[in-house]
Amino acid sequence: IEPKEVNIPLEQQAIQLVPDDSKAYYDLGVEQYDLGNLEEAIANFQKAIKINPSYAQAYGYLGFVLGQQGEFEEAIANLQRSIELNPNFAETYTYLGIILEEQGELDEAIANYHKAIELDPNFAQAYNYLGISLGQQWKFNEAIANFQQATELDPNYIEAYLNQGMVLILQWKSKAGIAKIKQAIELDPNYAESYNYLGLAFQSQGKLDDAIASYRQAIELKPEFAQAYRNLAILLHEQGKLEEAIKNYQRSLEIEPDSLKAENGMREAKKLLESSEK
């Protein structure tokens, strides 16, 4: 019997050959993150750091992933350690800015994005996140300028087009905003988030049927898209389609059980449905 051929990632092969290779663990951590395996990514970054306690990039990526899991205090500690070891990584300041922005520390987040841009003026991601924070401060023109810079540096940066579109809509420039969102859809017609944004844009214009169709398209592309279910439920609720709204609130809560907006919406929709049946 011939042995089965097993495909082993190059990073794992490197670890088998040289078990104390911190770079191999780091690369495997990045690979696991890209696959969505956050716990495995964290474990590999920690192994890289254990082998090489001065591995600045490993601390930085570890902090970024911990931040995505909501472990903000530990994330910030690792990012700050990365900066202590090497203060010249633009990515680290951007990761730190993202976490600070999540915590509502917008001024500190903006300062970190500016530092990232100072270190690497061609780092599109820093401009995009700077735009997000400026938008939250209602500095819409500055936000748009940064989203535009991000897409000039990276013409395929879908999130930057979407963010620019939503800020334009907040400025009551719905037509221009929808054009930006559709530009993102042209880049990737299968990116579910774009249709969710498009639904919000149509909703702001009062084009409710178009909004519903967009939310449904987002769900078709991404069946576990809690936000799209919730947005669809809210719109159906407002239209008096209570049974269908309740089903979508329930689906949203199955995916994100802690969503107060969905929970409160479903409770209110059930009350209205019960009163209408009396």
For each residue, the residues with C-beta under 8 A, 3 or more apart:
1:
2:
3:
4:
5:
6:
7:
8: 12 13 16
9: 12 13 28 31
10: 13 14
11: 14 15 24 25 27 28 31
12: 8 9 15 16 24 28
13: 8 9 10 16 17
14: 10 11 17 18 21 23 24 27
15: 11 12 18 19 21 24 25 28
16: 8 12 13 19
17: 13 14 21
18: 14 15 21 24
19: 15 16
20: 51
21: 14 15 17 18 24 25 51
22: 25 26 47 48 49 51 52 55 58
23: 14 26 27 48
24: 11 12 14 15 18 21 27 28
25: 11 15 21 22 28 29 44 45 47 48 51 58
26: 22 23 29 30 44 45 48 55 57 58 61
27: 11 14 23 24 30 31
28: 9 11 12 15 24 25 31 32 44
29: 25 26 32 33 40 41 42 43 44 45 48 58 61 62
30: 26 27 33 34 41 61
31: 9 11 27 28 34 35
32: 28 29 35 37 38 40 41 44
33: 29 30 36 37 38 41 61 65
34: 30 31
35: 31 32
36: 33
37: 32 33 40 41
38: 32 33 41 42 65 68 69
39: 42 43
40: 29 32 37 43 44
41: 29 30 32 33 37 38 44 45 61 65
42: 29 38 39 45 46 62 65 66 69
43: 29 39 40 46 47
44: 25 26 28 29 32 40 41 47 48
45: 25 26 29 41 42 48 49 58 59 61 62 65
46: 42 43 49 50 62
47: 22 25 43 44 50 51
48: 22 23 25 26 29 44 45 51 52 55 58
49: 22 45 46 52 53 55 58 59 62
50: 46 47 53
51: 20 21 22 25 47 48 55
52: 22 48 49 55 58
53: 49 50
54: 85
55: 22 26 48 49 51 52 58 59 85
56: 59 60 82 83 85 86 89 92
57: 26 60 61 82 86 89
58: 22 25 26 29 45 48 49 52 55 61 62
59: 45 49 55 56 62 63 78 79 81 82 85
60: 56 57 63 64 78 79 82 89 91 92 95
61: 26 29 30 33 41 45 57 58 64 65
62: 29 42 45 46 49 58 59 65 66 78
63: 59 60 66 67 74 75 76 77 78 79 81 82 92 95 96 99
64: 60 61 67 68 75 79 95 98
65: 33 38 41 42 45 61 62 68 69
66: 42 62 63 69 71 72 74 75 78
67: 63 64 70 71 72 75 76 79 95 98 99 102
68: 38 64 65
69: 38 42 65 66
70: 67
71: 66 67 74 75
72: 66 67 75 76 99 102 103
73: 76 77
74: 63 66 71 77 78
75: 63 64 66 67 71 72 78 79 99
76: 63 67 72 73 79 80 96 99 100
77: 63 73 74 80 81
78: 59 60 62 63 66 74 75 81 82
79: 59 60 63 64 67 75 76 82 83 92 95 96 99
80: 76 77 83 84 96
81: 59 63 77 78 84 85
82: 56 57 59 60 63 78 79 85 86 89 92
83: 56 79 80 86 87 89 92 93 96
84: 80 81 87
85: 54 55 56 59 81 82
86: 56 57 82 83 89 92
87: 83 84
88: 119
89: 56 57 60 82 83 86 92 93 119
90: 93 94 115 116 117 119 120 123 126
91: 60 94 95 116 123 125
92: 56 60 63 79 82 83 86 89 95 96
93: 83 89 90 96 97 112 113 115 116 119 126
94: 90 91 97 98 112 113 116 123 125 126 129
95: 60 63 64 67 79 91 92 98 99
96: 63 76 79 80 83 92 93 99 100 112
97: 93 94 100 101 108 109 110 111 112 113 116 126 129 130 133
98: 64 67 94 95 101 102 109 129
99: 63 67 72 75 76 79 95 96 102 103
100: 76 96 97 103 105 106 108 109 112
101: 97 98 104 105 106 109 129 132 133 136
102: 67 72 98 99
103: 72 99 100
104: 101
105: 100 101 108 109
106: 100 101 109 110 133 136 137
107: 110 111
108: 97 100 105 111 112
109: 97 98 100 101 105 106 112 113 129 133
110: 97 106 107 113 114 130 133 134
111: 97 107 108 114 115
112: 93 94 96 97 100 108 109 115 116
113: 93 94 97 109 110 116 117 126 127 129 130 133
114: 110 111 117 118 130
115: 90 93 111 112 118 119
116: 90 91 93 94 97 112 113 119 120 123 126
117: 90 113 114 120 121 123 126 127 130
118: 114 115 121
119: 88 89 90 93 115 116 123
120: 90 116 117 123 126
121: 117 118
122: 153
123: 90 91 94 116 117 119 120 126 127 153
124: 127 128 149 150 151 153 154 157 160
125: 91 94 128 129 150
126: 90 93 94 97 113 116 117 120 123 129 130
127: 113 117 123 124 130 131 146 147 149 150 153 160
128: 124 125 131 132 146 147 150 157 159 160 163
129: 94 97 98 101 109 113 125 126 132 133
130: 97 110 113 114 117 126 127 133 134 146
131: 127 128 134 135 142 143 144 145 146 147 150 160 163 164 167
132: 101 128 129 135 136 143 163
133: 97 101 106 109 110 113 129 130 136 137
134: 110 130 131 137 139 140 142 143 146
135: 131 132 138 139 140 143 163 166 167 170
136: 101 106 132 133
137: 106 133 134
138: 135
139: 134 135 142 143
140: 134 135 143 144 167 170 171
141: 144 145
142: 131 134 139 145 146
143: 131 132 134 135 139 140 146 147 163 167
144: 131 140 141 147 148 164 167 168
145: 131 141 142 148 149
146: 127 128 130 131 134 142 143 149 150
147: 127 128 131 143 144 150 151 160 161 163 164 167
148: 144 145 151 152 164
149: 124 127 145 146 152 153
150: 124 125 127 128 131 146 147 153 154 157 160
151: 124 147 148 154 155 157 160 161 164
152: 148 149 155
153: 122 123 124 127 149 150 157
154: 124 150 151 157 160
155: 151 152
156: 187
157: 124 128 150 151 153 154 160 161
158: 161 162 184 187 188 191 194
159: 128 162 163 184 193
160: 124 127 128 131 147 150 151 154 157 163 164
161: 147 151 157 158 164 165 180 181 183 184 187
162: 158 159 165 166 180 181 184 193 194 197
163: 128 131 132 135 143 147 159 160 166 167
164: 131 144 147 148 151 160 161 167 168 177 180
165: 161 162 168 169 176 177 178 179 180 181 184 197 201
166: 135 162 163 169 170 177 181 197 200 201
167: 131 135 140 143 144 147 163 164 170 171 177
168: 144 164 165 171 173 174 176 177 180
169: 165 166 172 173 174 177 178 200 201 204
170: 135 140 166 167
171: 140 167 168
172: 169
173: 168 169 176 177
174: 168 169 177 178 201 204 205
175: 178 179
176: 165 168 173 179 180
177: 164 165 166 167 168 169 173 174 180 181 201
178: 165 169 174 175 181 182 198 201 202 205
179: 165 175 176 182 183
180: 161 162 164 165 168 176 177 183 184
181: 161 162 165 166 177 178 184 185 194 197 198 201
182: 178 179 185 186 198
183: 161 179 180 186 187
184: 158 159 161 162 165 180 181 187 188 191 194 197
185: 181 182 188 189 191 194 195 198
186: 182 183 189
187: 156 158 161 183 184 191
188: 158 184 185 191 194
189: 185 186
190: 221
191: 158 184 185 187 188 194 195 221
192: 195 196 217 218 219 221 222 225 228
193: 159 162 196 197 218 222
194: 158 162 181 184 185 188 191 197 198 218
195: 185 191 192 198 199 214 215 217 218 221 228
196: 192 193 199 200 214 215 218 225 227 228 231
197: 162 165 166 181 184 193 194 200 201
198: 178 181 182 185 194 195 201 202 214
199: 195 196 202 203 210 211 212 214 215 218 228 231 232 235
200: 166 169 196 197 203 204 211 231
201: 165 166 169 174 177 178 181 197 198 204 205
202: 178 198 199 205 207 208 210 211 214
203: 199 200 206 207 208 211 231 235
204: 169 174 200 201
205: 174 178 201 202
206: 203
207: 202 203 210 211
208: 202 203 211 212 235 239
209: 212 213
210: 199 202 207 213 214
211: 199 200 202 203 207 208 214 215 235
212: 199 208 209 215 216 232 235 236
213: 209 210 216 217
214: 195 196 198 199 202 210 211 217 218
215: 195 196 199 211 212 218 219 228 229 231 232 235
216: 212 213 219 220 232
217: 192 195 213 214 220 221
218: 192 193 194 195 196 199 214 215 221 222 225 228
219: 192 215 216 222 223 225 228 229 232
220: 216 217 223
221: 190 191 192 195 217 218 225
222: 192 193 218 219 225 228
223: 219 220
224: 255
225: 192 196 218 219 221 222 228 229 255
226: 229 230 251 252 255 256 259 262
227: 196 230 231 252
228: 192 195 196 199 215 218 219 222 225 231 232
229: 215 219 225 226 232 233 248 249 251 252 255 262
230: 226 227 233 234 248 249 252 259 261 262 265
231: 196 199 200 203 215 227 228 234 235
232: 199 212 215 216 219 228 229 235 236 248
233: 229 230 236 237 245 246 247 248 249 252 262 265 266 269
234: 230 231 237 238 245 261 265
235: 199 203 208 211 212 215 231 232 238 239
236: 212 232 233 239 241 242 244 245 248
237: 233 234 240 241 242 245 249 265 268 269
238: 234 235
239: 208 235 236
240: 237
241: 236 237 244 245
242: 236 237 245 246 269 270 272 273 276
243: 246 247 273
244: 236 241 247 248
245: 233 234 236 237 241 242 248 249 265 266 269
246: 233 242 243 249 250 266 269 270 273
247: 233 243 244 250 251
248: 229 230 232 233 236 244 245 251 252
249: 229 230 233 237 245 246 252 253 262 263 265 266 269
250: 246 247 253 254 266
251: 226 229 247 248 254 255
252: 226 227 229 230 233 248 249 255 256 259 262
253: 249 250 256 257 259 262 263 266
254: 250 251 257
255: 224 225 226 229 251 252
256: 226 252 253 259 262
257: 253 254
258:
259: 226 230 252 253 256 262 263
260: 263 264
261: 230 234 264 265
262: 226 229 230 233 249 252 253 256 259 265 266
263: 249 253 259 260 266 267
264: 260 261 267 268
265: 230 233 234 237 245 249 261 262 268 269
266: 233 245 246 249 250 253 262 263 269 270
267: 263 264 270 271
268: 237 264 265 271 272
269: 233 237 242 245 246 249 265 266 272 273
270: 242 246 266 267 273 274
271: 267 268 274 275
272: 242 268 269 275 276
273: 242 243 246 269 270 276 277
274: 270 271 277 278
275: 271 272 278
276: 242 272 273
277: 273 274
278: 274 275
